[in-house]
Amino acid sequence: MRTTNRVLMAAAASAMALALAGCGSDDGGSKVPTAGGATTAATSGGSGGAGGDGSGGGELAAYIDGKRAFVKCLRENGFDAPDPDAKGQIDLGDNAALKKDPTYLRASQKCASLNPPVPESVEKSLAPKLSPEQIKVRREYAECMQKNGAPDFPEPGPDGNVYGDAQWDQTSAGAKRATRTCAPIIGDPVDAGAGKG
């Protein structure tokens, strides 16, 4: 049972990370980008930015206004969320803890319709800058996943990131097999089986 859970968790993490690459971390890791979701990603306010040079400024302003409305709704429903930053990102802290917080879960469900999608210009400005080696690893991982049972696994772009609402079937036997087979490419240990306990 533990093996299945670990495989499912790895597949889910990979899918979320690739699908939400616009909310990547600045840790420079060579694995798939980390993400907590469009409403939970924190940014360090790194270089680049939508609207900073006049391109997409109206789009960014509308996005931030939408995020403010979402935060207001969360607060009205009992969850004290911080204001969005200059790129519309909301730092809600530990994503694992949020998934267990009944107040957040209730509020986010009630306010979901107010949470705007991340505009492409903002998503690209938030994406981590990857080294050629990191891009190569992401492409190899996607190719491995596609060849080993997850043909709908998202293909990274030229910069190694995946943009938009990239979704794939994580629950199929093929996807689980692909996740086990391809884990070493991104540095995840291959599950050796159930442990003690």
Disulfide bonds with the S-S distance in Angstrom:
Cys73-Cys111 2.01
Cys144-Cys182 2.01
